[in-house]
Amino acid sequence: MSTSTSSTPSKGRSTRQKRAVWAALSELEDFVSAQDLHRILSDRGERVSLATVYRVLQSHQEEGLLDVLRPDDGEAIFRLCAAEEHHHHLVCRSCGLAVEFEAPEMESWASTLAADNGFTDVRHTLEIFGLCKTCSTK
C-alpha cells in the first residue's frame, strides 16, 4: 500500500500517537485488532495506550479512512481503506481473506427502506462471511 507514513490525514491535531498508529496501519495489508495493533506499537517502542489506539481507530473509522469488520468473535478488526467509494466485504471465516465489492442494488434498497420508514442520514455496512475457494477445498 502506498500510503504515506509520515503523517496522518486525520482531522484535528496531529499527535505523536496518531502518527504512530497511522504508520503501523500503513505497513499492514491485513485487518488487525486494536489489541494486536497496540502490541505492534509496543514492540516498536511506541508509547501509546490501548485506550488511545481505540480512540484513534474510532476517529479514522468515522472519517472513512478505515475498513472495519466485526467477525463472529465480536472483536472489531481494522485496515486502511483501499477503496475511495462506499463498499462492502466478503470475508472468509477461516483465513480472513476480505474481498471488497460495490452493490448499487443494495444502496438503492437501503435508501428506499430508510425513506419508507422516515429515516434520514442513513449509513450502513454489509459484511458477508463464508469460506473462500481455497478454504472450501481444504
C-alpha positions as CSV (number, residue, x, y, z in Angstrom):
1,M,0.0,0.0,0.0
2,S,1.5,3.3,-0.9
3,T,0.1,5.4,1.9
4,S,2.4,8.0,3.4
5,T,3.6,7.1,6.9
6,S,5.0,10.5,7.7
7,S,1.7,11.9,8.9
8,T,-1.9,11.1,9.4
9,P,-4.7,12.5,7.2
10,S,-6.9,12.6,10.2
11,K,-8.8,15.7,11.1
12,G,-7.8,17.7,14.1
13,R,-4.5,17.8,15.8
14,S,-1.7,15.5,14.6
15,T,-0.2,13.9,17.7
16,R,2.8,11.6,18.0
17,Q,0.3,8.8,18.9
18,K,-1.9,9.4,15.9
19,R,1.1,9.4,13.6
20,A,2.4,6.1,15.2
21,V,-1.0,4.4,14.7
22,W,-1.2,5.6,11.1
23,A,2.4,4.5,10.4
24,A,1.7,1.0,11.7
25,L,-1.6,0.7,9.8
26,S,0.1,1.9,6.6
27,E,2.6,-1.0,6.8
28,L,-0.1,-3.7,7.3
29,E,-2.1,-5.3,4.5
30,D,-4.4,-7.4,6.6
31,F,-7.0,-6.5,9.1
32,V,-5.8,-6.0,12.7
33,S,-7.5,-5.7,16.0
34,A,-6.9,-2.7,18.3
35,Q,-5.1,-5.0,20.8
36,D,-2.9,-6.5,18.1
37,L,-2.1,-3.0,16.8
38,H,-1.3,-1.9,20.4
39,R,1.1,-4.9,20.7
40,I,2.8,-4.0,17.4
41,L,3.3,-0.4,18.6
42,S,4.6,-1.6,22.0
43,D,7.1,-3.9,20.2
44,R,8.3,-0.9,18.3
45,G,8.9,1.0,21.5
46,E,6.0,3.4,20.9
47,R,4.3,4.6,24.0
48,V,0.6,4.6,23.0
49,S,-2.0,3.4,25.5
50,L,-4.6,0.9,24.4
51,A,-7.3,3.4,25.0
52,T,-5.6,5.9,22.7
53,V,-5.3,3.2,20.0
54,Y,-9.1,2.6,20.2
55,R,-9.8,6.4,20.1
56,V,-7.6,6.9,17.0
57,L,-9.1,3.9,15.2
58,Q,-12.6,5.2,16.0
59,S,-11.7,8.6,14.7
60,H,-10.2,7.2,11.5
61,Q,-13.2,5.0,11.0
62,E,-15.6,7.9,11.4
63,E,-13.6,9.8,8.8
64,G,-13.9,6.9,6.3
65,L,-10.2,6.1,6.4
66,L,-10.5,2.6,7.7
67,D,-12.4,-0.6,6.8
68,V,-13.9,-2.2,9.9
69,L,-15.1,-5.8,10.2
70,R,-16.8,-7.4,13.1
71,P,-16.2,-11.1,12.9
72,D,-18.2,-13.7,14.8
73,D,-15.8,-13.4,17.8
74,G,-17.1,-9.9,18.3
75,E,-13.7,-8.0,18.3
76,A,-13.6,-5.4,15.6
77,I,-10.7,-5.5,13.2
78,F,-9.4,-2.6,11.1
79,R,-7.3,-1.8,8.0
80,L,-6.7,1.2,5.8
81,C,-9.5,1.6,3.4
82,A,-8.2,0.7,-0.1
83,A,-11.4,1.9,-2.0
84,E,-12.3,5.5,-2.2
85,E,-16.0,4.7,-2.6
86,H,-18.6,3.2,-0.3
87,H,-18.2,-0.6,-0.5
88,H,-18.9,-3.8,1.3
89,H,-16.9,-7.0,2.1
90,L,-16.9,-10.8,1.5
91,V,-14.9,-12.3,4.3
92,C,-13.5,-15.8,4.7
93,R,-14.3,-17.2,8.2
94,S,-11.3,-19.4,8.0
95,C,-8.3,-17.4,6.6
96,G,-9.7,-13.9,6.9
97,L,-9.4,-13.0,3.2
98,A,-11.5,-9.9,2.6
99,V,-12.8,-9.0,-0.9
100,E,-14.3,-5.5,-1.4
101,F,-17.3,-5.1,-3.6
102,E,-19.8,-2.5,-4.6
103,A,-23.5,-3.2,-4.6
104,P,-25.6,-0.4,-6.2
105,E,-28.8,-2.5,-5.8
106,M,-28.1,-2.7,-2.0
107,E,-27.6,1.1,-1.9
108,S,-31.0,1.6,-3.6
109,W,-32.7,-0.9,-1.3
110,A,-31.3,0.7,1.8
111,S,-32.3,4.2,0.7
112,T,-35.8,3.1,-0.1
113,L,-36.2,1.2,3.1
114,A,-35.0,4.2,5.1
115,A,-37.2,6.6,3.3
116,D,-40.3,4.3,3.6
117,N,-39.7,4.3,7.4
118,G,-39.0,8.1,7.8
119,F,-35.2,7.7,8.4
120,T,-32.7,10.2,7.1
121,D,-28.9,10.5,7.1
122,V,-28.7,6.7,6.8
123,R,-25.4,4.8,6.9
124,H,-24.8,1.1,6.6
125,T,-22.2,-1.7,6.3
126,L,-22.5,-5.1,4.8
127,E,-20.2,-7.9,5.5
128,I,-20.9,-11.4,4.1
129,F,-19.0,-14.2,5.8
130,G,-18.3,-17.5,4.2
131,L,-15.4,-19.7,3.1
132,C,-13.2,-18.6,0.2
133,K,-12.4,-21.0,-2.6
134,T,-9.1,-22.1,-1.1
135,C,-10.5,-22.8,2.3
136,S,-13.5,-24.6,0.9
137,T,-11.3,-27.2,-0.8
138,K,-9.2,-28.0,2.3
